[in-house]
């Protein structure tokens, strides 16, 4: 199916699309005619249309105007002198503001460093105090540990008493050994 007439060139297509037409020129239409033909190309069934001819709206072309460059304005020497004086004044105020802000920044930095040193010193002192307190608490707990365990008393008694028979004429210590074993296991006093 051919959409283009064989006589139509690519330039004609570009102009038609630029002029606002939806596509290439339709067959059986002339240059100034904006109606769609009711005849269908060969091999394509004709579509029913509400009216005999429909009008294709055209968009108006916008004229292309080349951009114009403005000519530079000539300034008098008095105007130039006033502008330069204003620029010097602005530069002086800017330099003064910059110097003040640098001085303020330096003061804030020094104050922050002093505060940080003070906080670190206080933190180190607290850490030393807490460490010393923990060491003392640990020593006290280690001293109290053997006394707190009831079984430890009977274990210590068992260590001090010799349950071995020294000779064949000594009394039997088997009963005493079993009593201490039961006491150390049960934890009763």
Secondary structure, DSSP 8 states (H G I E B T S, - for coil): ---S-TT--HHHHHHHHHTT-SSS--TT--SS--B--S---TTS-----SSS--B---------------------HHHHHHHHHHHHHHHHHHHHHHHHHHHHHHHHHHHHHHHHHHHHHHHHHHHHHHHHHHHHHHHHHHHHHHHH-HHHHHHHHHHHS--S-SSTTS---HHHHHHHHHHHHH---
